């Protein structure tokens, strides 16, 4: 089975009944979590009782992308105390956030913390990362296995590096926070139209990180202006077949 399950799709904070950034990628039994923001853990546990995942990837330290990693640490500590630490690939600022949330047990004892910036093998996947513009250090990720490539921006402003992530990806999961660009200031988040442009080299585009209250159908329509492939709005519980 090769699937991607949307655990959460909101940016900043979760709308009622939703959750923030989070995805579960499954490839022939190997399970990788991509981000775990507010309210994602209960949705993860529906698919992975006792938090049984093979790896966790966190793109950056903002709580709407990492706060429920702390909750996952509690699950693993109490439900599987003798299990090996779960590999956690993250940016340097993530571990201090997790320790501030819950210093005991130390998250570095529940997780095997590794530098996301270093390319490596994760089970069947080759993990590569790209530095993208954001308020905090954010690494977009590209996971490639035989017959499948999935890329995920985390949060990002417009950048030429997005083309590196999207090129030949079977699924490109892309920040589409806004529907119109901010009037001023640096660009550290994208619009749906910009997501459509960034996805040019990919086969399918999954829009995510919607600002609470956004009209998601409008975001899909805007992305379609610049992307000829399939455009999908992330929705909690959505399962995409990647076979």
ZAMAR-234681 format. One record per residue (C-alpha): residue number from 1; residue in one letter; x, y, z. Coordinates in Angstrom, 3 decimals. Each point is the difference from the previous one (the first is absolute). Layout:
BEGIN
<r resi="NUM" resn="A" east="X" north="Y" up="Z"/>
...
//
This chain:
BEGIN
<r resi="1" resn="X" east="0.000" north="0.000" up="0.000"/>
<r resi="2" resn="X" east="1.314" north="3.416" up="-0.992"/>
<r resi="3" resn="X" east="-2.113" north="2.844" up="1.300"/>
<r resi="4" resn="X" east="0.085" north="3.489" up="1.444"/>
<r resi="5" resn="X" east="-2.467" north="0.825" up="2.772"/>
<r resi="6" resn="X" east="-0.732" north="3.610" up="0.929"/>
<r resi="7" resn="X" east="0.120" north="0.390" up="3.774"/>
<r resi="8" resn="X" east="-0.374" north="3.774" up="-0.052"/>
<r resi="9" resn="X" east="-0.230" north="2.799" up="-2.534"/>
<r resi="10" resn="X" east="-0.230" north="3.331" up="1.834"/>
<r resi="11" resn="X" east="2.684" north="2.610" up="0.500"/>
<r resi="12" resn="X" east="0.491" north="2.040" up="3.197"/>
<r resi="13" resn="X" east="-2.772" north="-1.680" up="2.036"/>
<r resi="14" resn="X" east="-2.578" north="-2.695" up="-0.763"/>
<r resi="15" resn="X" east="-3.535" north="0.875" up="-0.985"/>
<r resi="16" resn="X" east="-2.715" north="-1.800" up="1.966"/>
<r resi="17" resn="X" east="0.057" north="-3.671" up="-0.959"/>
<r resi="18" resn="X" east="3.336" north="0.292" up="-1.791"/>
<r resi="19" resn="X" east="3.705" north="-0.164" up="0.854"/>
<r resi="20" resn="X" east="3.209" north="1.739" up="-1.014"/>
<r resi="21" resn="X" east="2.750" north="-1.333" up="-2.245"/>
<r resi="22" resn="X" east="0.466" north="-3.760" up="-0.023"/>
<r resi="23" resn="X" east="0.208" north="-2.900" up="-2.458"/>
<r resi="24" resn="X" east="0.521" north="-3.743" up="0.217"/>
<r resi="25" resn="X" east="1.912" north="-1.509" up="-2.925"/>
<r resi="26" resn="X" east="-0.151" north="-3.809" up="-0.297"/>
<r resi="27" resn="X" east="2.095" north="-2.020" up="-2.417"/>
<r resi="28" resn="X" east="-0.307" north="-3.795" up="0.090"/>
<r resi="29" resn="X" east="-0.409" north="-0.018" up="3.785"/>
<r resi="30" resn="X" east="2.573" north="2.714" up="0.804"/>
<r resi="31" resn="X" east="-1.616" north="3.033" up="1.686"/>
<r resi="32" resn="X" east="1.436" north="3.525" up="-0.033"/>
<r resi="33" resn="X" east="-1.676" north="2.979" up="1.662"/>
<r resi="34" resn="X" east="0.513" north="3.412" up="-1.624"/>
<r resi="35" resn="X" east="-0.554" north="2.675" up="2.678"/>
<r resi="36" resn="X" east="-2.324" north="-0.307" up="2.995"/>
<r resi="37" resn="X" east="-1.689" north="3.300" up="0.811"/>
<r resi="38" resn="X" east="-2.876" north="0.788" up="2.339"/>
<r resi="39" resn="X" east="-2.676" north="-2.747" up="0.252"/>
<r resi="40" resn="X" east="1.703" north="-2.434" up="-2.383"/>
<r resi="41" resn="X" east="0.906" north="-2.693" up="2.542"/>
<r resi="42" resn="X" east="-3.552" north="-1.364" up="0.535"/>
<r resi="43" resn="X" east="-0.314" north="-0.380" up="-3.773"/>
<r resi="44" resn="X" east="3.373" north="-1.750" up="-0.193"/>
<r resi="45" resn="X" east="-1.033" north="-2.439" up="2.737"/>
<r resi="46" resn="X" east="-3.024" north="-1.020" up="-2.073"/>
<r resi="47" resn="X" east="2.477" north="-1.474" up="-2.497"/>
<r resi="48" resn="X" east="2.969" north="-0.816" up="2.262"/>
<r resi="49" resn="X" east="-1.126" north="-1.256" up="3.421"/>
<r resi="50" resn="X" east="2.581" north="0.719" up="2.705"/>
<r resi="51" resn="X" east="1.727" north="2.386" up="-2.416"/>
<r resi="52" resn="X" east="1.715" north="-2.811" up="-1.879"/>
<r resi="53" resn="X" east="1.772" north="1.879" up="-2.790"/>
<r resi="54" resn="X" east="3.382" north="-0.631" up="-1.575"/>
<r resi="55" resn="X" east="1.175" north="3.611" up="-0.284"/>
<r resi="56" resn="X" east="-1.098" north="3.590" up="0.593"/>
<r resi="57" resn="X" east="1.035" north="2.950" up="-2.176"/>
<r resi="58" resn="X" east="-0.541" north="3.564" up="1.260"/>
<r resi="59" resn="X" east="0.630" north="2.822" up="-2.449"/>
<r resi="60" resn="X" east="0.363" north="2.784" up="2.589"/>
<r resi="61" resn="X" east="-0.597" north="1.043" up="3.589"/>
<r resi="62" resn="X" east="-3.295" north="1.893" up="-0.202"/>
<r resi="63" resn="X" east="-2.551" north="-1.669" up="2.310"/>
<r resi="64" resn="X" east="-2.593" north="-0.455" up="-2.736"/>
<r resi="65" resn="X" east="2.525" north="-2.448" up="-1.491"/>
<r resi="66" resn="X" east="1.636" north="-1.643" up="3.018"/>
<r resi="67" resn="X" east="-1.975" north="0.345" up="3.259"/>
<r resi="68" resn="X" east="-1.624" north="-3.439" up="-0.179"/>
<r resi="69" resn="X" east="3.402" north="-1.648" up="-0.323"/>
<r resi="70" resn="X" east="0.112" north="0.647" up="3.751"/>
<r resi="71" resn="X" east="-3.278" north="-1.862" up="0.396"/>
<r resi="72" resn="X" east="1.355" north="-2.867" up="-2.109"/>
<r resi="73" resn="X" east="3.011" north="-0.142" up="2.332"/>
<r resi="74" resn="X" east="-2.351" north="-0.545" up="2.944"/>
<r resi="75" resn="X" east="-1.813" north="-2.772" up="-1.835"/>
<r resi="76" resn="X" east="3.237" north="-1.798" up="-0.833"/>
<r resi="77" resn="X" east="1.432" north="0.509" up="3.501"/>
<r resi="78" resn="X" east="-3.006" north="-1.474" up="1.785"/>
<r resi="79" resn="X" east="-1.333" north="-2.487" up="-2.540"/>
<r resi="80" resn="X" east="3.283" north="-1.397" up="-1.309"/>
<r resi="81" resn="X" east="2.685" north="0.731" up="2.636"/>
<r resi="82" resn="X" east="2.346" north="-2.721" up="-1.227"/>
<r resi="83" resn="X" east="-0.275" north="0.858" up="-3.698"/>
<r resi="84" resn="X" east="2.927" north="1.438" up="-1.909"/>
<r resi="85" resn="X" east="-0.039" north="3.798" up="-0.418"/>
<r resi="86" resn="X" east="-1.902" north="1.185" up="-3.058"/>
<r resi="87" resn="X" east="2.222" north="1.832" up="-2.519"/>
<r resi="88" resn="X" east="-0.920" north="3.705" up="-0.021"/>
<r resi="89" resn="X" east="1.395" north="2.026" up="-2.887"/>
<r resi="90" resn="X" east="-0.373" north="3.697" up="0.738"/>
<r resi="91" resn="X" east="1.512" north="3.472" up="-0.119"/>
<r resi="92" resn="X" east="2.140" north="1.099" up="2.973"/>
<r resi="93" resn="X" east="-2.715" north="2.110" up="1.648"/>
<r resi="94" resn="X" east="-2.473" north="-2.867" up="0.400"/>
<r resi="95" resn="X" east="1.636" north="-1.818" up="2.918"/>
<r resi="96" resn="X" east="0.101" north="3.103" up="2.277"/>
<r resi="97" resn="X" east="-3.718" north="0.542" up="-0.686"/>
<r resi="98" resn="X" east="-0.781" north="-3.612" up="0.929"/>
<r resi="99" resn="X" east="2.092" north="0.243" up="3.157"/>
<r resi="100" resn="X" east="-1.756" north="3.210" up="1.024"/>
<r resi="101" resn="X" east="-3.358" north="-1.723" up="-0.428"/>
<r resi="102" resn="X" east="0.978" north="-3.094" up="1.982"/>
<r resi="103" resn="X" east="3.532" north="-0.482" up="1.355"/>
<r resi="104" resn="X" east="-0.753" north="-3.339" up="1.676"/>
<r resi="105" resn="X" east="0.283" north="-2.368" up="-1.682"/>
<r resi="106" resn="X" east="2.659" north="1.737" up="-2.016"/>
<r resi="107" resn="X" east="-1.184" north="-0.186" up="-3.624"/>
<r resi="108" resn="X" east="3.557" north="-0.924" up="-0.984"/>
<r resi="109" resn="X" east="-0.463" north="-3.292" up="1.850"/>
<r resi="110" resn="X" east="-3.324" north="-0.832" up="-1.677"/>
<r resi="111" resn="X" east="1.219" north="1.109" up="-3.421"/>
<r resi="112" resn="X" east="3.267" north="-0.550" up="-1.818"/>
<r resi="113" resn="X" east="0.452" north="3.634" up="-1.037"/>
<r resi="114" resn="X" east="1.764" north="0.534" up="-3.327"/>
<r resi="115" resn="X" east="0.839" north="3.020" up="-2.143"/>
<r resi="116" resn="X" east="-2.555" north="0.386" up="-2.763"/>
<r resi="117" resn="X" east="2.500" north="1.886" up="-2.148"/>
<r resi="118" resn="X" east="2.042" north="-3.145" up="-0.626"/>
<r resi="119" resn="X" east="-1.145" north="-2.164" up="-2.915"/>
<r resi="120" resn="X" east="-0.415" north="-3.627" up="1.020"/>
<r resi="121" resn="X" east="-1.965" north="-3.225" up="-0.381"/>
<r resi="122" resn="X" east="-3.177" north="-0.459" up="2.076"/>
<r resi="123" resn="X" east="-1.277" north="-3.513" up="-0.490"/>
<r resi="124" resn="X" east="-0.907" north="-0.219" up="-3.691"/>
<r resi="125" resn="X" east="0.331" north="3.773" up="-0.484"/>
<r resi="126" resn="X" east="2.826" north="2.274" up="-0.995"/>
<r resi="127" resn="X" east="-0.540" north="3.199" up="2.019"/>
<r resi="128" resn="X" east="1.257" north="3.288" up="-1.418"/>
<r resi="129" resn="X" east="-0.691" north="3.492" up="1.276"/>
<r resi="130" resn="X" east="0.022" north="3.541" up="-1.364"/>
<r resi="131" resn="X" east="0.220" north="3.240" up="2.001"/>
<r resi="132" resn="X" east="-3.059" north="2.138" up="-0.700"/>
<r resi="133" resn="X" east="-0.862" north="3.573" up="1.079"/>
<r resi="134" resn="X" east="-1.983" north="0.199" up="3.237"/>
<r resi="135" resn="X" east="0.005" north="1.811" up="3.348"/>
<r resi="136" resn="X" east="1.953" north="-2.891" up="1.546"/>
<r resi="137" resn="X" east="2.390" north="-2.462" up="-1.636"/>
<r resi="138" resn="X" east="-2.272" north="-2.154" up="-2.176"/>
<r resi="139" resn="X" east="1.100" north="-2.933" up="-2.122"/>
<r resi="140" resn="X" east="-2.196" north="-1.298" up="-2.760"/>
<r resi="141" resn="X" east="0.401" north="-3.743" up="-0.439"/>
<r resi="142" resn="X" east="0.041" north="-2.452" up="-2.862"/>
<r resi="143" resn="X" east="-0.510" north="-3.712" up="0.701"/>
<r resi="144" resn="X" east="0.767" north="-2.352" up="-2.862"/>
<r resi="145" resn="X" east="-0.495" north="-3.767" up="-0.094"/>
<r resi="146" resn="X" east="-0.292" north="-2.430" up="-2.933"/>
<r resi="147" resn="X" east="-2.972" north="1.148" up="-2.037"/>
<r resi="148" resn="X" east="-0.929" north="2.939" up="2.233"/>
<r resi="149" resn="X" east="1.146" north="3.541" up="0.859"/>
<r resi="150" resn="X" east="-1.847" north="2.185" up="2.500"/>
<r resi="151" resn="X" east="1.104" north="3.561" up="0.722"/>
<r resi="152" resn="X" east="-1.150" north="2.365" up="2.747"/>
<r resi="153" resn="X" east="0.803" north="3.667" up="0.447"/>
<r resi="154" resn="X" east="-0.855" north="0.467" up="3.665"/>
<r resi="155" resn="X" east="-0.510" north="3.787" up="0.044"/>
<r resi="156" resn="X" east="1.636" north="2.076" up="-2.703"/>
<r resi="157" resn="X" east="0.000" north="3.261" up="-1.829"/>
<r resi="158" resn="X" east="0.536" north="0.030" up="-3.765"/>
<r resi="159" resn="X" east="3.411" north="-1.428" up="-0.911"/>
<r resi="160" resn="X" east="1.785" north="-1.491" up="-3.015"/>
<r resi="161" resn="X" east="0.902" north="-2.944" up="2.261"/>
<r resi="162" resn="X" east="-3.624" north="-1.147" up="-0.103"/>
<r resi="163" resn="X" east="0.589" north="-1.238" up="-3.544"/>
<r resi="164" resn="X" east="2.644" north="-2.381" up="1.382"/>
<r resi="165" resn="X" east="-2.573" north="-1.529" up="2.346"/>
<r resi="166" resn="X" east="-2.773" north="-0.215" up="-2.562"/>
<r resi="167" resn="X" east="1.977" north="-1.403" up="-2.939"/>
<r resi="168" resn="X" east="-1.464" north="-3.397" up="-0.990"/>
<r resi="169" resn="X" east="-1.771" north="-0.370" up="3.365"/>
<r resi="170" resn="X" east="-3.024" north="-2.282" up="-0.095"/>
<r resi="171" resn="X" east="-1.521" north="2.141" up="2.758"/>
<r resi="172" resn="X" east="1.031" north="3.538" up="0.939"/>
<r resi="173" resn="X" east="-1.382" north="1.132" up="3.373"/>
<r resi="174" resn="X" east="0.203" north="3.774" up="-0.023"/>
<r resi="175" resn="X" east="-0.627" north="2.938" up="2.304"/>
<r resi="176" resn="X" east="-2.991" north="2.014" up="-1.267"/>
<r resi="177" resn="X" east="-0.651" north="2.172" up="3.045"/>
<r resi="178" resn="X" east="-1.324" north="3.077" up="-1.784"/>
<r resi="179" resn="X" east="-2.328" north="0.755" up="-2.876"/>
<r resi="180" resn="X" east="1.533" north="3.409" up="-0.637"/>
<r resi="181" resn="X" east="3.582" north="1.043" up="0.787"/>
<r resi="182" resn="X" east="0.567" north="2.316" up="2.978"/>
<r resi="183" resn="X" east="0.124" north="3.680" up="-0.881"/>
<r resi="184" resn="X" east="3.494" north="0.446" up="1.451"/>
<r resi="185" resn="X" east="2.811" north="-1.686" up="1.882"/>
<r resi="186" resn="X" east="2.206" north="-3.041" up="-0.786"/>
<r resi="187" resn="X" east="-1.613" north="-2.997" up="-1.646"/>
<r resi="188" resn="X" east="0.181" north="-2.999" up="2.328"/>
<r resi="189" resn="X" east="-3.291" north="-1.700" up="-0.960"/>
<r resi="190" resn="X" east="-1.608" north="-0.678" up="-3.365"/>
<r resi="191" resn="X" east="-3.265" north="0.532" up="-1.801"/>
<r resi="192" resn="X" east="-1.895" north="-2.766" up="-1.768"/>
<r resi="193" resn="X" east="0.933" north="1.493" up="-3.377"/>
<r resi="194" resn="X" east="3.670" north="-0.051" up="0.980"/>
<r resi="195" resn="X" east="-0.380" north="-3.613" up="1.115"/>
<r resi="196" resn="X" east="-1.357" north="-0.816" up="-3.452"/>
<r resi="197" resn="X" east="3.020" north="1.622" up="-1.616"/>
<r resi="198" resn="X" east="2.435" north="-1.764" up="2.329"/>
<r resi="199" resn="X" east="-1.547" north="-3.388" up="-0.784"/>
<r resi="200" resn="X" east="0.733" north="0.190" up="-3.733"/>
<r resi="201" resn="X" east="2.266" north="-3.062" up="-0.054"/>
<r resi="202" resn="X" east="-2.276" north="-2.214" up="2.120"/>
<r resi="203" resn="X" east="-2.819" north="-2.351" up="-0.962"/>
<r resi="204" resn="X" east="-2.466" north="0.819" up="2.819"/>
<r resi="205" resn="X" east="-0.276" north="3.004" up="2.303"/>
<r resi="206" resn="X" east="-1.376" north="-0.197" up="3.542"/>
<r resi="207" resn="X" east="-0.677" north="3.460" up="1.447"/>
<r resi="208" resn="X" east="0.366" north="0.347" up="3.759"/>
<r resi="209" resn="X" east="0.632" north="2.402" up="2.932"/>
<r resi="210" resn="X" east="-3.186" north="1.958" up="-0.677"/>
<r resi="211" resn="X" east="-0.510" north="3.103" up="2.121"/>
<r resi="212" resn="X" east="-3.024" north="-0.658" up="2.244"/>
<r resi="213" resn="X" east="-3.216" north="1.074" up="-1.679"/>
<r resi="214" resn="X" east="1.371" north="-0.274" up="-3.543"/>
<r resi="215" resn="X" east="-2.279" north="-1.060" up="-2.848"/>
<r resi="216" resn="X" east="1.867" north="-3.134" up="-1.079"/>
<r resi="217" resn="X" east="-1.927" north="-0.382" up="-3.240"/>
<r resi="218" resn="X" east="1.229" north="3.458" up="-0.985"/>
<r resi="219" resn="X" east="3.589" north="-0.986" up="0.810"/>
<r resi="220" resn="X" east="-0.312" north="-3.069" up="-2.232"/>
<r resi="221" resn="X" east="-1.395" north="2.129" up="-2.830"/>
<r resi="222" resn="X" east="2.850" north="2.503" up="0.377"/>
<r resi="223" resn="X" east="2.665" north="-2.729" up="-0.051"/>
<r resi="224" resn="X" east="-1.550" north="-1.473" up="-3.141"/>
<r resi="225" resn="X" east="0.658" north="3.281" up="-1.801"/>
<r resi="226" resn="X" east="3.722" north="-0.856" up="0.066"/>
<r resi="227" resn="X" east="0.115" north="-3.820" up="0.226"/>
<r resi="228" resn="X" east="-1.307" north="-2.379" up="-2.634"/>
<r resi="229" resn="X" east="-0.013" north="-3.146" up="2.144"/>
<r resi="230" resn="X" east="-2.378" north="-1.139" up="2.704"/>
<r resi="231" resn="X" east="-0.442" north="2.456" up="2.878"/>
<r resi="232" resn="X" east="-1.369" north="-1.226" up="3.329"/>
<r resi="233" resn="X" east="-0.807" north="1.871" up="3.209"/>
<r resi="234" resn="X" east="1.312" north="-1.749" up="3.110"/>
<r resi="235" resn="X" east="-2.867" north="-1.075" up="2.266"/>
<r resi="236" resn="X" east="0.337" north="-1.799" up="3.316"/>
<r resi="237" resn="X" east="-0.446" north="-3.738" up="-0.533"/>
<r resi="238" resn="X" east="0.631" north="0.158" up="-3.751"/>
<r resi="239" resn="X" east="1.937" north="-3.056" up="-1.197"/>
<r resi="240" resn="X" east="1.783" north="0.193" up="-3.362"/>
<r resi="241" resn="X" east="0.973" north="-3.181" up="-1.819"/>
<r resi="242" resn="X" east="3.628" north="0.319" up="-1.161"/>
<r resi="243" resn="X" east="0.318" north="-3.400" up="-1.689"/>
//
